[in-house]
Amino acid sequence: MQIRTDLAMESRDCAEELSGVTSHTYRHDGIEEIQVVIESEEAARALNKPRGRYITLCHPAILHAEARERRALAKAIADTLGQLLPPFGDLMVVGLGNRHMTADALGSRVVESLLVTRHMMDVTEAELRTRLRGVCAAAPGVLGVTGMETAEMVQGIVERVRPAAVIAIDALAARESGRICTTVQVTDTGIQPGSGVGNHRLGLTKETLGVPVIAVGVPMVVYAAVIARDALSMLLSDVGLPQEEHAQAMDALIAKVVQNGLGDLVVTPREVDELVGRVARILADGLNMALQPRLTEEEIQWLSHDSP
């Protein structure tokens, strides 16, 4: 059975010895940072991921952590984005997904808490204006609601606004349920809207938009077929049967019960409403710090009319 995941680090872990991929792991402030670079086309095909750089930040207890730890993750997100953002020019943030489906609403929730400044450049005092970077944002919705491909709408905005880069925010699918709302992936390869809910659309990439696209994603769902396979593997292990000899039988059973009957069913925690809100806040804080490095946190809060 094919492993379904949007995380490059999980794809790498599931693959056997593979050339053309480098990986390094760092730990700081309670955060595990995993950098995966897919260098060759052969590795890209094997992992089903575009060539490029993938930086994953993990904090298993972040949703129950103190404010200091949440700020550390936001700062780590800001530092990671700072490595990938062009030094000059306006930036555009795109919140992808369906705002009416909680597990797919991460992008629009982040945009709601983002400090947008492009419209302020001509009306703010001179001293502050010299420290602001122009930022605009959009949450274009999904094809089933608008009748238009997300990429089509973003292409039109990019042609008009001409940003130096686009940052796309979207929900992802993970291989392990423990990754939900505890892992942030940042990549310079762009993104495939809807991948987190199994609905692949035209991609937002440098090739489709004409400007660099940085993708920021957080796993919000796992595939039910993967959970079923893990459960069957544990059962075989408990009764002392070799998994390798029964792999085909397991995959056939899962295909019959889950995939053929229910399609690409995805699963998310029942408290996803609360989880999405917390993660969106952390992402927005990290984005605001990365996009406005010359402003203090107090100034960002004041300009965005946010409470401390």
C-alpha positions, -999 to 999 in steps of 0.1 A, spaced: 0 0 0 13 34 -9 21 56 21 0 87 19 16 118 34 24 154 25 54 155 48 88 151 31 103 138 64 78 110 65 83 101 29 120 99 35 115 77 66 93 53 47 118 50 18 147 26 17 183 37 10 179 65 -16 205 86 -32 198 122 -41 183 130 -7 201 147 23 186 150 57 198 167 89 181 170 123 186 197 149 170 204 183 166 237 200 142 252 225 123 220 227 117 220 189 129 193 166 140 207 132 144 183 103 158 196 70 153 174 40 167 184 6 156 164 -25 183 170 -50 177 146 -79 147 138 -102 151 101 -93 146 109 -56 117 132 -64 99 105 -82 106 79 -56 93 102 -28 65 117 -49 77 152 -39 92 180 -61 129 187 -59 136 214 -33 142 221 4 118 210 31 121 223 67 99 206 93 95 220 128 81 196 154 69 202 190 46 173 202 34 192 232 30 226 216 -8 228 219 -6 224 257 27 244 261 32 276 279 31 310 261 70 310 261 71 277 242 45 288 217 64 320 210 96 299 205 78 279 178 65 311 162 101 325 163 114 293 147 88 296 119 99 332 114 136 323 112 128 295 88 108 318 65 136 344 67 160 319 51 137 316 21 121 350 15 136 374 -10 151 405 8 131 431 -11 97 437 -26 61 432 -16 49 398 -5 16 381 -9 1 355 15 -25 331 2 -47 312 27 -58 280 9 -87 257 17 -124 257 25 -132 280 54 -165 261 59 -147 228 66 -128 231 98 -100 207 90 -94 226 58 -98 261 72 -63 267 84 -53 290 55 -82 314 59 -78 314 97 -42 324 94 -50 352 70 -75 366 95 -48 373 120 -21 385 95 -8 421 95 -14 433 60 3 466 51 3 472 14 -26 496 17 -9 514 46 23 525 28 10 559 17 -9 568 49 14 559 78 40 583 92 74 584 75 94 569 103 71 538 105 67 535 68 105 531 63 103 500 85 72 484 70 73 458 43 43 457 19 22 426 26 -12 417 10 -33 386 16 -61 366 0 -82 336 9 -97 326 -25 -118 296 -14 -122 264 -33 -133 253 -67 -166 238 -54 -176 272 -39 -162 297 -65 -163 277 -97 -127 288 -103 -94 270 -98 -75 286 -69 -45 288 -91 -64 308 -117 -75 334 -91 -40 336 -76 -25 340 -110 -47 370 -117 -38 387 -84 -1 380 -89 -2 396 -123 -18 427 -109 1 430 -76 35 417 -88 48 405 -54 84 394 -50 71 360 -36 40 342 -26 35 324 7 8 297 5 -8 283 37 -26 250 36 -37 220 56 -17 188 50 -21 151 55 3 131 77 14 95 80 12 95 118 -17 108 138 7 124 163 18 149 137 -16 165 136 -13 202 147 22 195 161 43 198 130 49 227 106 65 221 71 80 250 52 92 244 17 104 264 -13 87 240 -38 52 256 -37 21 236 -29 -8 216 -43 -40 231 -30 -64 206 -14 -37 179 -8 -45 178 29 -80 165 22 -72 143 -8 -84 169 -34 -54 177 -57 -58 208 -78 -35 229 -101 -4 237 -81 9 270 -69 45 270 -79 71 292 -95 63 277 -128 26 285 -126 28 319 -109 61 333 -122 74 342 -88 89 321 -59 63 302 -39 70 293 -3 45 268 11 37 265 48 16 236 59 4 218 91 -11 183 91 -47 184 100 -58 149 89 -45 113 84 -57 88 59 -80 61 74 -63 34 53 -30 42 69 -45 39 104 -61 6 94 -28 -8 82 -10 2 114 -37 -15 134 -35 -47 114 3 -46 117 1 -43 155 -23 -72 156 0 -94 136 29 -84 158 9 -93 189 1 -128 177 36 -134 165 29 -135 127 55 -120 103 41 -89 87 61 -94 55 43 -126 46 9 -111 52 15 -76 36 -5 -84 5 -34 -98 24 -35 -67 47 -35 -43 17 -62 -63 0 -84 -62 31 -79 -25 36 -86 -18 -1 -119 -38 2 -131 -23 35 -117 13 34 -105 25 0 -131 8 -22 -160 14 1 -152 48 13 -126 62 -10 -97 83 3 -113 87 37 -94 111 60 -97 114 97 -92 144 120 -96 149 158 -130 158 171 -116 189 189 -103 201 155 -121 235 159 -99 244 189 -68 229 174 -71 249 142 -75 282 161 -44 276 182 -22 265 153 -34 294 132 -24 319 159 11 305 161 15 305 123 2 341 121 26 352 148 55 336 130 45 351 97 41 385 111 76 384 126 91 371 94 73 396 71 79 426 94 114 420 109 119 458 116 88 460 138 86 451 175 60 426 187 41 455 203 40 475 171 27 444 152 0 439 178 -9 476 177 -10 478 139 -31 447 136 -54 457 164 -45 425 182 -45 421 219 -12 411 235 
